[in-house]
Amino acid sequence: MRGIDTQVRKVRRRVFKEVANLAYTSTNLIDDMEALPYKIVNAENPEYWESIYRERAVVRERIRLAMGMSLRPENMPVHMTHGVEESNIAEKYYEPPLMQVIPSACNKCPNNDYTVTDKCMGCLAHPCREVCPRGAITMVNGKSYIDQDKCIRCGKCKSVCPYDAISHQVRPCAAACGVNAIKDDEQKRACIDSELCVSCGQCMVSCPFGAIADKSQIFQLIRAMQSGKKIIAQVAPAFVGQFGKEVTPDIFKTALKQLGFYEVYETAIGADAGAIAEAEHYVEKVATGELPFLLTSCCPSWSMLAKKFFPETIGSISNALTPMVATARVIKEEHPDASVVFIGPCASKKLEASRRTVRSDVDFVITFEELVGMFEAKGILLDQIEAMEHMDDATGAGRGYGVAGGVASAIEDCIREYYPDVEVNIEHAESLAECKKMLMLAKAGKKNGCLIEGMACPGGCVAGAGTNIPVPQAAKEVNSFKQCAKCKLPEKE
C-alpha cells in the first residue's frame, strides 16, 4: 500500500490537518477538541465504517494520538479531552508507548490461517488431504475443508494444490513486523508487545484498516512556534520529492521559512560527520582486529534491535553520533537559544530524541506526513511558492544516507579516500527480518572484518513510516539530489 493514496492515508492527513488547525486557531481548546470528531465525520451515512458512531470513536482516538496523548482505556470512563492540559505545552511531550493499536479500528484479521477458497475444484487426487500430517482436511460437499482445530499451519496443503485454491492468511501488521511484536489481546485483536517493539512503524503502514498509529508532536511544535521561540528545522535527506514533483529543495526550504521556521539545515551535514567518524572507527577498531565487525548507528530501530535481541553485539555498534543528533549539536552551537526540530520519514526518531542515555539536543520530531498537515492548516501551497532560499549544506555522501546501502557506501568511500591502504568489507541489510539474519551471522563469526549497515525499513529511510510517496520514486529523487551536491565527500579534519 506504500505510495497509494488510500482512505487510511486520507483520514490520517485530515486528522493531522485538523489538529494543526486546532493549535493555530483554537480559542477554547476543550470545546473545539470535542467538536472535532463531528467536523471530520459529519455525514449521516458513514464513509469508512459501518456506522458514524464507530467512525467517530476511531477518529477520537486518532485525535488524541495526534496531540501526543495515549489511547483511552476501554474498561473505564475517560473523557476524550482527559490529559489535554499536560499536552498543551510549548515543549517536547512524550508519553510512552509510541506505537499503539486503536482497538475500535482493529478488524481482528486472521492470524496465520490456511483456508480453502472457492477456487477449489474438488479434484479426484485431492493431494491437500494426502499430505496433511494431522488429518485436518476432509471433503465436504465435494470440496476440501480444513478443520482449524486440527490444522498445525505447516502449509503443505497450500504447496501441493494444483489450483492455488488454499489461501494463507496472515495479519498484515504481523507480517510486516520483523521482531514478532504483534500479539493477540483477549478479544483476538492485534496488540503490540512494547518489550519487543523497536518502533519502526512498518506495522502502521501495513495495516489496511489504519488501526495502528504513532503519537505526534505537531501540536506542541506549533505551540512552541507561537511562543516566539527561535525554531530551527533540520530535514532528513529523504525529504526530496516528498511534497510534490515540482517542489525543489530550494522551494521546500522557502516553504519551511514561510511556515515559521527561523532557519533550515540539512541533516545530511550530520551524516557527513558520521561517515568520517565511522570510517575512522572501522580503520582503528575493525581493520586492526580489535573489534570483529562494526555496526552503523544511524537507524534507531536497527540499534534497538541489536541491543534488545543481540546484546553481545552492543560493543560493535558505532559510537558515532547519529546524523540527527550531530546536526542538532551543530545547530545548538550556532544558535544556543534555538529549539531544534527534526523533520524526517522515521517514527523511531521520536524515541531517539527522547532517550536519556545520549543527549539528543532535538526538541521535536515530526514526519513528512505530519508536516503536510501543518502546511494544509496554514493554507501554504508548495507548488505555488517561488524559491527564495538555497539548500546546499551537505555533500553527496551525506545525502546518500536516505536510501538503503547509502550509509555503508558513504563510509566505504571515505575509507578509500582517506585510508587507501585499508581494505574494507561492506554488508547491508534491509527490513528487521533481514537485519536479524545479519546479526545472527555476525554473532556466529560469519561477518568478521565487515562494516555492516542495518536499515529497519525495506529500502532505507525513504521507506520510513512517515513518508508520502512510493519508495522507488523516493529513492530516485534522493539519488538525483545526491548527484547535485557540490562535493562528493566530506573533508577529513
N, C-alpha and C positions, 0 to 999 in steps of 0.2 A: 504493500500500500504506500510505500515511500514515494513522495513526489506527486501523488494523486490528490486532487482537491476534494477529499471525501467529506461527508456530512460531519464526521468526527472532527476533522480539522476546522470546518466552518464553525462548529459550536465552540471549540477551544478558542479560536480567534475572536469570536463575538464576546466571549466572557472576558478575555484579556482587554479588549477594547473598552468594554463597559466598566470594568474595574479601574482601568486607567482614567476613564472619563469621570468616574466617581471621585478619584483622587484630585483631578483637575478642577471639578466644578461643584462638588457637594457642599452644601451649607448645613445640612443636617444628616450626618453620616448614618446614624441608626435607621432613620426613616427611609433614606434613599437606598440603603443596602437592602432593607426589607422589600422595597418596591422593585428592585432589580429583576428578580425571577419572573415577575409579571410583565416587565418590559421586554425581557428576552423571549418568554413563552406567553404570547398574548393572544394566540389564536384559539378559537373554540374547539377546533379539531387539532389533535396532536400532530406534530410534524415528524417526529422521530420515534416516539414510543407509543404504546397502546392507549395511553391517557395523558392528558395535560398535567395530571397530578404527579405521575411518576416523572414526567419530563421536568417539571419544576423542582421535584425532590432532587434529581440529579444535578440540575443547574445550581441549586442552593449549595450543594457540597463543592461544586466546581468554583463557585464564587469564594467560598471560604479558603480553598486551597490557593486560589489566585491572589488572595490577600495575605497568604503566608500562614494561615491558621490550619489546624488539624480538622479532620472529619469529626462529626459529632457521633457519640456512641449511639447504638441502636436500642439499648436496653434502659435508657433513662431520658427524661425530657430535658433537652438542652436547646436553648433558643438559637436561631440562626446567627444572631449577632453576638453571641456569647464569646468573649475574649477579644472583641474588636478594639477595645481600649488599648490592650497590650500591643496590637499590631499597628495601631495608628501612630506611628513614630517616624522620625526622620533619620533613622539609622538602621543598620542591619538587624533583621528579625528572623530568627530561625528556630522552629520548634520541631524536633525530630519526631518521626522519621520523614525523609524526603519524599519517597515514593509511597503512594497509598492507593488501595483499591476502593473505589466507591461502591459499596455493597448494592445499592439500589440500581446501579448500572450494569452489574455483572450478570451475564446471561447463563451462568452455570454450564459453560461449554463442556462437552465430553472430554474426559481426560484419559487419553491412551486407550481408546476403544476400537475394536475391529467389528465392523457391521457389514452385512450383506446389502447391497444396493439393488435397485430394480433392473440392473444390467444382467443379473444372474439368469442364465439360460436353462438352468436345471439339467445340465448335461449328464449323460449316462456315466461318464468316467468319475464325476464328482471328486476330483483329486483333493479338493479342500478337505473333504471328510476323511480321506485316506491318510493324509499327512498329519492330521491333528493329534498331538500326543495325549490329549486328555478326553477325547471323545466329546468335544464340546459342540460339534457340528452334526446336525441331523437334517433330513429332508422334510420340509413342511409344505404341503400343497404344491409339491413339485419343485420347490426352490430350497436352496441352502439356508439354514438358520443357525445362528451362533448363540449358544447359551452363555450369557455373560458371567454367570456364577461359576462356570467350569473353565472359561477361557483364561489362559495364562499370558496372553498378549505376546506370544512368540513370533507371530507374523508369518508363519509357514503357509497358512491358508492363502493369504494375500499373494505370496510369492509364486504359488503354483496355479492360480486361477487364470485360465486362458482368455477370459473376457474382462479382466481387470474389474471384476464386479464386487470386490471386497475393499471397503474403504477403511483406512486407518485414520481415525480422528484424534487429534491432539490439540490441546488448548494452544492457540496461537501465542499467548503470553508465555506459557511454559516452554514451548518450542524455541522461543527467542531467548530464553534465559539460559546462559551458559553455566550457571552455578547452582541450578536446581532450587532457586529460592521461592518459586511459586508453589504454594501448598493449597490444600482444601480447608475451608472453615467447616463448622458443624452443619452448615446447610449446603455443602458441596460447591460453594462459591470460591473463586480464587482469593487467596490472601498471600501476603509477602512476608517471608521469614526475614526480618531485619538483621538477624545474626549472619545470614548468608548473603544477603543482597549487597552488591557493590555499586548500586545506584547508576548504572549505565543508561537506564531508560529505554532499553530495547523492548522490554515488555510493554511499555506505554505506547510506543509507536506501532506495535504489532497487534494490539487489541482492537478488533473490528467494532466493538461497542463503546470504545472510549471510556472504559471503566477504570483505567489506571491513569493517574495524574500525579505530577510533582507539584511542589509548592513554589510560588513565585515571590519575587521581591519588588515587583514593579510599583506596588502601592507605596512602599517605604522609600523607594528611589525617587518617586515623584514628590513625596513629602520633603525629602532632602533638597531637591531642586527648588521647591517652593520656599524653603527656609533661607535661601540666599547663599548657601554654601557653594564653594567652588567645586563643581563636579566634573571630573575628567574621565573620559571613556578610553578604554583600550579595547581594540577589536581583534578577534581571532582571525588567523589567515583564511579560514573557511568562509568569511563574510562575502567574498566576491561572487556576484551573481545571485545572491540570496534574496535580493529585493527588486528584481526585475532585470531583464536583459539589457535595457538601456541605462541602467543605473551604474555608472562607473565608480571606481573607488573615490575619485575626487568629488563626484556628486554625493556619494554616501557620506563622506566627511562633512560636506557642506550641510547636508540634511541633519546630521547629528548636532551641528552647531546651532541650526535653527530650532532644534528641539530643546536646546538649553544647555548643552554641554559646553564647558569652558574651553576644552581642548580635546583633541583626539590623537591617540597613539596607536601604532601597530603593535600587537602582542608579539609579532614576529621579531621585534628587536630583542625581546627576552629569549626567543628561540635561538637567535644568533649567538647570544651569550651562552646559552645551554649547549649548543653544538660545539663551541670551543671548549667548554668545561668538560663535557663528556668525552670529547676526543682526547683531551689530556688525561682524563681518568682512565680511559682504556689503555693508553700508552704506558702509564705509570703502574697500573694495577694488573691488567689482564695480560698485556704483552710480556710483562716480566714474570708472570706466573703467580703473583701474589693473590689474585682472585681467579677463580675458574672461568668466569664469564661476567658480563656487565649487562644489567637490565636498564633500559631507558626509564626515565622518571616522569615524563610529561603527561601521560594519561592516568588520571587519578584512579579509575576503575581497575586498570591493569595493575597499578601499585597495590591497591586494596586486595585484589585477587592474590597476588604474591604473598602479601603479609598475612592474610587470613588462612589460605589453604596450603601455602608452601613457606612456612616461617623460616625454614633453613636457608632460603634464598635472600632473606632481608639484607644481609651484608653485601650482596651483589647488586642491590638497587643503587643506581647512581645517586650521589649526594648533591648533584647539581640542582639548583632551584628550577621549578617548572617555569615555562615561558610566562605564564600568568603572573606568578609571584615575582619573577625577576623584573618584568616590565613595571609592575606596581611599585617596586622599590625604586626604580629609576624615576618614576613619576613623583613619588613622595620626596625624593632628594631634590628634584627641581621645583616642586610645589608642595612644601611641607604642610600647608594649610588646606590642601585639597582632599576630597574624598574620591576614591577610585572605583570605577565600575568596569567589570569585565563583561563584554558582550560577545557571546560565542554560541557554538552549536551544542554545548555539552551540559547535561544535567548534573553530572557528578562534580563539576567545578563549584557548584553551590556548596557542596560539602567541603571541598578543599579550602574554600575561602573561610569556612567556619572552624576549621580544625585548630587545635591549640598547641599541637606539638611543634609546628613551624609557623611563625608569624607570617600571615599571608599579605598584609598591607592592602588587601582588597576589601572594600566596604560593601559592595553589592555585586551580584552576578545575575544577569538576565540573558535569556536566549534570543536568537534571531526571531523566533516565533513570537515571543513576548514583546520584543521591540516593535514588531508590526502593529501590535495593539496600541502602543504609545503613539506611533505615527498616525494611526487612524483616528485615535481620540482627539489629537490636536489638528486633524484635517490637513496634515502635511502629505502632499502628493510628490513622491520622489521623482517620478518621471517628468515632472514639470519644473524641477529645480535646475538652475544654471550653476555649474561648478564654480566655486569661489575659493576653494581650498585645494591643496595638493597632498596626496598620500604617498610619501616617498621615504619612509623611515628605515625600512629594513632591506636585507639582501635577499637574493633568490633562495638561499639555503633556509633561512628562517621562514619564508613564506611557504616553502615546501612542506612544512610540518603539518599542513592541513589535510594531507592525503596519506593513505597507508603507504609505508615504505619511505616517506619523506624524511622522517626523523633519522632513521638509520643512514639514509643516503647523504644527508647533510653532515652527519658525524664522520662518515667514511670519507667524504670529500675533504673535510678539514684535516683528517689524519693524513691523507695522501698529499695534501698541500704542505702541511707544516711538519709532518713526521714521515717523510718519504721512505725512510728505511724500515718502517714498521709495517708488517703485513697485517691486514685486518680482515676478519671473517664476519660477514653480516648475515643475520637471520631476522625475519619479522613474522609476526602472527597477527591475524585479524579475527575478531569475534572472541568472546570469552571462552567458547569451547576450544578453539584453536590455541588460544593463549594457555589454557590448562594443559593441553598436549605438549606445547613447547616447554612449559615449566617442568612437566614430568620428565621430559627428555633431558633438560638441563640438570635436574636433580639427580638423574641417573648417570650423569657424567658424559652424556652424548653431545653436549654443546660447549664443551670446554674450548676456551680461546675465542668465543664468539661475542659479538656485540648484538644483543637481542632487543629488538623493538617490539613492544606489545601495544595493540590498539583494541579496546573493548568493542568498538563498533566496526562492523564489516565495511571496509572502505576507508577507515580512519575518521578523523574529525568531521569530514564532510558528510558523514553518515550519522552524526550525533542526533540525539532525541529532539533537539530544538531547531532543526534545520527546516527550510521552506521548499527546497527544490529537489529533483531526483539526484541520486548520488553520482551517476556518471556525468551528468551535466555540471554538477558542483566541482567534481574532480577536474574536469576540463577547464573550468573557469580559474581554479586555483593554479593550475599548471601554466595557464596563459599569464596570470598575474606574476607568477614566479619569473617567467622569462622577461617581463618588463622591468625587473629590478635593475637599478644602476650598477650594482655589484653582485657578483655571483656568490662570493663567500665573505663572511665577516673577518675582520682583521684580528690577528692574534696579538695581544698586548705584550 
